[in-house]
Amino acid sequence: MREFSVSSCPVPAEQQPINEYQELTDSWFFSWVRLDWRGYIMKLAEVWTGSWVIAGPLAAASFAPQKQPLQFILAGGGGALVFVALTLLRLYLGWSYVRDRLFRETIVYEESGWYDGQTWTKPPELLTRDRLMVSYQVQPILERLKQTFAILVLFVFIGSLIWNFF
């Protein structure tokens, strides 16, 4: 394979898909999903626990914790899950954006502002490299996020079943 010269790429460095990918992997927030399962779940548990600061008082206003403890816990926990769902959505949107940029044959970029959009077609070597990155690096991250969404939906479903039976 021929070696691709980055200097021949007209796309500004910060808009090159490989650099956008690297920026996400180095990011404090977006790197959460790259942690091992335990670390990843702990980060989401921290979001859920921190969300109780808002969800707890709202649940307590509707269900007195002393009189209706189960309803209070379910309402507060469900409200806190909203923040976890929003966190997962943000992670998914960021990683799927990079996946799309890596996978596409052409890159849309801006040289100096919103008004001068350009497109550049990746050479075959670069396209192959980027698509391999999608297959082996980005797609597993998106699958993990989808699995987490499914588990979150399962928690909501179980919570609603408990709510209906009590």
Protein Blocks (a to p, Z undefined) as FASTA:
>chain_A
ZZddfklpmbdfklgmklmmmmmmmpmklmmmmpcfklmmmmmmmmmmmmmmmmmmmmmm
mmcfklmmmlmmmmmmmmmmmmmmmmmmmmmmmmmmmmmmmmpmbdcddfkbmklcccdd
ddfklmmmmmmmmmmmmmmmmmmmmmmmmmmmmmmmmmmmmmmmZZ
